[in-house]
Amino acid sequence: MAKPAAMLPILLFLLSTSSLALSYETQETKESRDNPYYFPEESFSTPLSTQEGKLRILQRFSERSHLLRRIENYRIALLEANPNTALIPNHFDADTLVFVVEGSATITLLRKENRESYNLRRGDLLRVRAGSTAYIINNDNKEKLYIVNLFETISVPGQLQAFFGIGGQNPESYYMSFSSHILEAAFNTEYDKVRRVFGQHQEGSFVRVSEEKIRELARQASSSQGGQSHYEGRSRGPFNLYEQRPTYSNQHGRLQEVDANDYPALRDQDIAVSYANIRGGSMEAPYYNSRATKVAVVLDGSGYFEMTCPHLAGRRSREEGEQGRQGEESEPGRREGEEESVSYQKVSAKLSPGDVYVVPAGHPFVNVADKDQELRIVCFEINAEDNKKYMLAGQDNIFNKLNREEREIFFKESEREVQQVLNAQREAGLLEGPEGRKERGGEGRSDV
């Protein structure tokens, strides 16, 4: 047996490494807790789940922070379905914007006026109005279906409910909540027959479908064609975002954007949608939105985002001021009428698939892809009407609009140095990231 003295160094080493690990985990937890704009994948709940598919819903935005109450009516949900699998008919008390990330599907909408079926493919957007009974089938026999949904709740702000007419134990049929005599009168038949038809579905919310039935349903449906809906002049059909002409496209990736001018179905919800594919080691140029709040969902890859936030800086300043007054009671407080300083706090988070983050209007931010990873993100911009994107670096930097006299008034450095800084970046929208610039020695333009 080892002597106690010989075991002491080992015990001290284990204790120190445990303390370091605990400190690291505590710091990681603190950073996540202190960032109200970032929602890791663990922030989703799973109300519907079987072996064939699942629906995961992100927690309410306002539940995380009052700073997000502007978008408390909205919820993000992720749908996954195995090949040849259908989500049984249901309706939500919310308007829904569907975005197909991977795979293909057939969706059928049972409206009061008519019945509509669409074949959806990778990159398609489709609006589903609140109350429309719908079912969706993964019509591929090999590939999984992945869909991102943006819900705008109708009944209770931020509360999202699904209603299933056909059900069993889970999900239950809403018909089974009515009294038996009500159902008998409504259907003009015996209650047991109604119960057997609507209330004895035992397979759960996702069911397998034969390839023969899928082929027939797909044959009856309409499809998107390029960037345009199959139904010219109508806003009900799907629109393909991946085939939209890029706003920016270069060796660092591409950015594609759709608003109500491209796809009229977005107008009623006042939403725009964008898709960014940022190549490894590259970044989006810093910018801010004038009116829109951005809700971003990471689809693939890894990287990080940084954002400038005055609200958290103000909270930090107040906390530091309170601590200072407690420690130095003799120091006088701020004099009446004295202004608070204008300051900002950097908000950042590592990004991985399934993460969600929010960028409020007016807040400058940037996305950066890891060196060896493409970063793919879909963004929903809420309150999109009349929104403008203001670039803060690159060829279209908003400060390039200042004329010489204005630059001399507001910048304290020489005109030559100001011009060097504003014009050193030759590219726009998507740029080389910090790692790439570091590898080539950080040289920039000086030929201004």
C-alpha positions in Angstrom: 0.0 0.0 0.0 1.3 3.5 -0.8 2.3 5.6 2.1 0.2 8.7 2.9 3.1 11.0 2.2 3.5 9.5 -1.3 -0.2 10.0 -2.1 -0.3 13.6 -1.1 1.1 15.1 -4.4 -1.4 12.9 -6.4 -4.3 14.1 -4.2 -3.2 17.7 -4.6 -3.0 17.3 -8.4 -6.5 15.8 -8.6 -7.9 18.5 -6.4 -6.4 21.3 -8.5 -7.6 19.8 -11.8 -11.1 19.4 -10.4 -11.1 23.0 -9.2 -10.0 24.2 -12.6 -12.7 22.1 -14.3 -15.3 23.5 -11.9 -14.1 27.0 -12.4 -14.2 26.6 -16.2 -17.7 25.1 -16.1 -18.9 27.9 -13.8 -17.4 30.5 -16.1 -19.1 28.9 -19.1 -22.4 28.8 -17.3 -22.0 32.4 -16.2 -21.3 33.6 -19.8 -24.3 31.7 -21.1 -26.5 33.1 -18.3 -25.3 36.6 -18.8 -26.0 36.5 -22.5 -29.8 36.9 -22.9 -29.5 37.0 -26.7 -28.1 33.4 -27.1 -30.1 30.2 -26.9 -28.0 27.0 -27.0 -29.5 23.8 -28.4 -30.5 22.7 -24.9 -33.0 25.6 -24.8 -35.5 23.5 -26.8 -38.2 21.3 -25.4 -39.7 18.3 -27.3 -43.5 18.1 -27.1 -43.8 15.6 -30.0 -41.5 12.7 -30.4 -41.6 9.1 -31.7 -39.0 6.9 -33.4 -40.1 8.3 -36.7 -39.8 12.1 -36.0 -39.9 14.9 -33.5 -40.8 18.5 -33.1 -38.6 20.7 -30.8 -39.7 24.1 -29.7 -37.5 26.9 -28.4 -38.3 28.5 -25.0 -40.2 31.8 -25.2 -37.9 34.8 -25.9 -39.3 37.0 -23.2 -38.9 34.1 -20.7 -35.1 34.5 -21.2 -35.0 38.3 -20.8 -37.4 41.3 -20.8 -35.0 42.8 -23.4 -36.7 40.4 -25.9 -40.3 41.3 -25.1 -40.5 43.0 -28.5 -40.6 39.5 -30.1 -42.4 37.6 -27.4 -45.2 36.6 -29.9 -42.7 34.5 -31.9 -41.4 31.0 -31.4 -38.8 28.9 -33.2 -39.4 25.2 -33.8 -37.4 22.5 -35.5 -39.1 19.5 -37.2 -37.3 16.3 -38.1 -38.9 13.4 -39.9 -37.5 10.1 -41.1 -37.9 9.0 -44.8 -41.5 8.0 -45.8 -42.9 9.5 -42.6 -45.8 11.9 -42.0 -46.8 14.3 -39.2 -50.5 13.7 -38.8 -53.0 16.5 -39.5 -53.1 19.3 -37.0 -53.4 23.1 -36.8 -51.6 25.7 -34.7 -52.9 28.8 -33.1 -50.2 30.7 -34.9 -49.1 31.9 -38.3 -46.2 29.7 -39.5 -43.3 30.3 -41.9 -41.8 27.0 -43.0 -38.2 26.8 -44.2 -36.9 23.5 -45.6 -33.3 23.0 -44.5 -32.7 19.5 -45.9 -34.7 16.9 -47.6 -38.0 17.1 -49.5 -41.7 17.0 -48.5 -45.3 17.2 -49.5 -47.5 19.5 -47.5 -51.2 19.6 -47.7 -53.3 22.5 -46.3 -57.0 22.0 -45.7 -58.4 25.6 -45.8 -62.0 26.7 -45.5 -62.1 27.7 -49.1 -60.1 24.8 -50.7 -57.4 22.2 -50.4 -53.8 23.0 -51.4 -50.9 20.7 -51.8 -47.2 21.6 -52.5 -44.1 19.7 -53.0 -41.3 21.3 -51.0 -37.6 21.0 -51.6 -34.4 22.2 -50.0 -34.5 26.0 -49.6 -38.3 26.4 -50.0 -40.2 28.9 -47.9 -44.0 28.5 -47.3 -46.4 30.5 -45.2 -49.1 28.5 -43.4 -52.0 30.7 -42.0 -53.1 30.2 -38.4 -55.9 27.6 -38.1 -55.1 25.8 -41.4 -55.3 22.1 -40.8 -52.1 20.6 -42.4 -50.1 17.5 -42.6 -46.5 17.1 -44.0 -44.9 14.0 -45.4 -41.2 13.3 -45.9 -41.5 12.1 -49.5 -38.0 10.9 -49.8 -37.2 7.2 -49.1 -33.6 7.8 -48.1 -33.0 11.3 -46.7 -34.3 12.8 -43.5 -36.4 15.9 -43.5 -35.3 19.0 -41.5 -37.5 22.1 -41.3 -37.2 25.3 -39.3 -40.5 26.9 -38.4 -41.1 30.5 -37.3 -44.4 30.7 -35.4 -46.2 34.0 -34.7 -48.7 33.2 -31.9 -52.3 34.4 -32.0 -54.2 33.3 -28.9 -51.8 34.0 -26.0 -48.5 35.9 -26.6 -45.7 33.4 -26.8 -47.9 30.4 -26.0 -47.9 27.9 -28.9 -50.5 25.1 -29.1 -51.0 22.3 -31.6 -54.5 20.9 -32.1 -55.0 17.4 -33.4 -58.3 16.2 -34.8 -57.1 12.7 -35.2 -55.5 11.3 -32.1 -55.3 8.7 -29.4 -53.4 8.7 -26.1 -50.6 11.1 -27.3 -51.6 13.2 -29.1 -55.1 13.2 -27.9 -57.9 14.2 -30.3 -59.6 17.5 -29.4 -62.9 15.9 -30.3 -62.6 13.7 -27.3 -62.8 16.7 -25.0 -66.4 17.3 -26.0 -69.4 15.6 -24.3 -70.6 12.4 -25.9 -74.1 13.8 -26.6 -72.5 16.9 -28.3 -70.5 14.6 -30.6 -73.5 12.5 -31.4 -75.6 15.5 -32.3 -72.7 17.1 -34.3 -72.0 14.0 -36.4 -75.5 12.6 -36.3 -74.2 9.2 -35.3 -73.3 7.1 -32.3 -70.6 8.3 -30.0 -68.6 5.0 -30.2 -68.3 5.4 -33.9 -66.9 9.0 -33.6 -64.5 7.8 -30.9 -63.2 4.9 -33.0 -62.7 7.1 -36.0 -61.1 10.1 -34.3 -59.9 8.9 -30.9 -58.2 5.6 -31.4 -55.0 6.5 -33.4 -52.3 4.6 -31.6 -49.2 5.3 -33.7 -48.3 8.7 -32.2 -47.9 12.0 -34.0 -45.6 10.6 -36.7 -46.6 7.7 -38.9 -45.0 5.7 -41.7 -46.5 6.0 -45.2 -46.1 3.6 -48.2 -44.0 4.7 -51.1 -47.0 4.2 -53.4 -49.2 6.6 -51.5 -46.4 9.1 -51.3 -45.9 9.1 -55.1 -49.6 9.6 -55.7 -49.8 12.5 -53.2 -46.6 14.1 -54.7 -48.1 13.8 -58.2 -51.1 15.8 -57.2 -49.1 18.6 -55.6 -47.5 21.8 -57.0 -43.9 22.8 -56.7 -41.7 25.9 -56.5 -39.8 26.8 -59.7 -36.5 28.6 -59.2 -36.9 31.7 -57.1 -40.6 32.1 -58.1 -43.7 30.5 -56.8 -45.4 28.1 -59.2 -48.5 30.3 -58.8 -47.5 33.6 -60.6 -49.0 36.6 -58.9 -50.1 34.6 -55.9 -48.5 34.5 -52.5 -49.6 31.1 -51.3 -47.1 28.8 -53.1 -43.6 28.1 -52.0 -40.6 30.3 -52.8 -37.0 29.0 -53.0 -34.5 31.0 -51.0 -31.5 29.0 -52.1 -32.1 30.0 -55.7 -32.6 33.7 -55.0 -29.9 36.0 -56.6 -27.3 36.6 -53.9 -26.9 40.0 -52.3 -23.3 39.3 -51.7 -21.2 36.5 -53.3 -17.4 36.1 -53.3 -14.7 33.7 -52.2 -15.8 34.2 -48.6 -19.3 32.9 -49.1 -22.7 34.1 -50.2 -25.7 35.9 -48.7 -29.2 35.5 -50.1 -32.2 37.6 -48.9 -36.0 37.5 -49.5 -38.5 40.1 -48.5 -42.1 40.9 -49.3 -41.2 42.3 -52.7 -39.9 38.9 -53.7 -42.4 36.8 -51.9 -45.7 38.6 -51.1 -46.7 36.0 -48.5 -44.1 37.6 -46.1 -45.9 40.9 -46.1 -48.7 40.0 -43.7 -46.2 38.9 -41.1 -43.8 41.7 -41.8 -40.9 39.3 -42.1 -37.8 39.0 -44.3 -35.6 35.9 -44.5 -31.9 35.5 -45.3 -29.5 32.7 -45.7 -25.8 33.1 -45.1 -23.1 30.5 -46.1 -19.9 31.8 -44.6 -16.8 29.9 -45.7 -14.3 28.6 -43.2 -12.2 31.4 -41.7 -14.4 34.2 -43.2 -16.8 36.6 -41.7 -19.8 38.9 -42.4 -18.9 42.5 -42.4 -20.2 44.2 -39.2 -23.6 45.9 -39.7 -26.9 46.7 -38.0 -30.6 46.7 -39.0 -32.5 50.0 -38.8 -35.8 48.5 -37.7 -35.7 44.7 -37.9 -34.9 42.3 -35.0 -33.0 39.3 -36.4 -33.6 35.8 -35.1 -30.8 33.5 -36.4 -30.8 29.7 -36.4 -27.5 27.9 -37.0 -28.0 25.1 -39.5 -24.5 23.7 -39.9 -20.8 24.4 -39.1 -19.3 26.3 -36.2 -18.1 29.8 -35.5 -19.1 32.7 -33.2 -20.9 36.0 -33.2 -20.2 39.3 -31.4 -22.7 42.1 -30.8 -22.5 45.5 -29.3 -25.1 46.0 -26.5 -25.8 49.3 -24.6 -28.4 47.7 -22.3 -26.1 45.2 -20.7 -23.4 47.9 -20.4 -25.8 50.1 -18.5 -26.7 47.3 -16.2 -23.0 46.6 -15.6 -22.4 50.3 -14.9 -25.2 50.4 -12.4 -24.0 47.3 -10.6 -20.4 48.6 -10.5 -21.7 52.0 -9.2 -23.7 50.3 -6.4 -20.7 48.2 -5.4 -18.5 51.3 -5.3 -20.9 53.2 -3.2 -21.2 50.3 -0.8 -17.4 50.1 -0.5 -16.8 53.9 -0.2 -19.7 55.3 1.7 -18.0 58.6 2.1 -17.8 59.2 -1.7 -20.6 61.4 -2.9 -23.1 59.9 -5.5 -23.7 61.3 -8.9 -24.8 64.9 -8.8 -28.3 65.8 -9.9 -28.3 66.4 -13.7 -25.0 64.6 -14.3 -25.2 62.5 -17.4 -24.4 58.8 -17.5 -21.6 57.8 -19.8 -22.4 56.2 -23.1 -20.8 52.7 -23.2 -21.3 49.3 -24.7 -20.7 45.7 -23.7 -19.6 43.0 -26.1 -22.0 40.1 -26.3 -20.6 36.9 -27.8 -21.2 33.2 -28.1 -19.7 30.2 -29.8 -22.1 28.8 -32.4 -22.9 25.2 -33.3 -25.9 23.5 -35.2 -29.2 24.1 -33.4 -28.2 27.3 -31.6 -30.3 30.4 -31.9 -29.4 34.0 -31.2 -31.2 37.3 -31.4 -29.9 40.7 -32.7 -32.2 43.6 -31.8 -32.6 46.6 -34.2 -29.8 49.1 -34.1 -27.3 46.7 -32.5 -24.0 46.3 -34.5 -23.0 42.6 -34.8 -20.8 40.2 -36.8 -20.7 36.5 -37.6 -17.4 34.6 -38.0 -16.9 31.1 -39.3 -14.3 28.8 -37.7 -11.2 28.2 -39.8 -12.1 24.8 -41.2 -15.9 25.0 -41.0 -18.5 26.6 -43.2 -21.0 28.4 -41.1 -24.6 28.2 -42.4 -27.3 30.3 -40.8 -30.9 31.2 -41.7 -32.2 34.4 -40.3 -35.8 35.7 -39.8 -36.0 39.5 -39.6 -39.1 40.6 -37.7 -40.5 44.1 -38.4 -38.9 44.1 -41.8 -41.0 46.8 -43.6 -38.7 49.8 -44.4 -35.8 48.1 -42.7 -32.4 49.2 -43.9 -29.1 47.4 -43.5 -26.2 49.7 -42.5 -22.7 48.2 -43.2 -20.0 49.3 -40.8 -17.0 48.0 -42.7 -16.0 47.2 -46.3 -16.6 49.1 -49.6 -20.2 50.0 -48.6 -19.3 51.2 -45.1 -21.9 53.9 -44.1 -19.1 56.3 -43.0 -17.7 56.4 -46.5 -20.7 58.7 -47.3 -19.1 61.5 -45.2 -17.5 64.2 -47.4 -14.1 65.7 -46.7 -15.3 68.6 -44.6 -17.4 66.3 -42.4 -14.5 63.9 -41.9 -12.3 66.8 -40.8 -14.9 67.9 -38.3 -15.6 64.5 -36.7 -12.4 62.5 -37.0 -9.4 63.8 -35.1 -6.8 62.0 -37.2 -5.4 63.3 -40.4 -7.5 63.0 -43.6 -4.9 60.6 -45.1 -5.1 58.2 -42.1 -8.9 58.4 -42.1 -9.0 57.5 -45.8 -6.6 54.7 -45.3 -8.8 53.1 -42.6 -12.0 53.6 -44.5 -10.7 52.3 -47.8 -8.3 49.6 -46.8 -11.0 46.9 -47.1 -11.5 46.2 -50.8 -14.4 43.7 -50.4 -18.0 44.1 -49.3 -20.5 42.1 -47.3 -18.4 38.9 -46.8 -14.8 39.4 -45.7 -11.6 37.5 -44.8 -11.9 36.7 -41.1 -9.4 37.4 -38.2 -7.6 34.1 -38.6 -6.9 34.5 -42.3 -5.6 38.0 -41.8 -3.4 36.9 -38.9 -1.9 34.1 -41.0 -0.8 36.5 -43.8 0.7 38.9 -41.4 -2.1 41.4 -41.0 -1.1 43.6 -43.9 -3.7 46.0 -45.2 -3.8 48.7 -47.9 -1.7 51.8 -47.5 -1.9 53.0 -51.1 -4.5 55.6 -50.4 
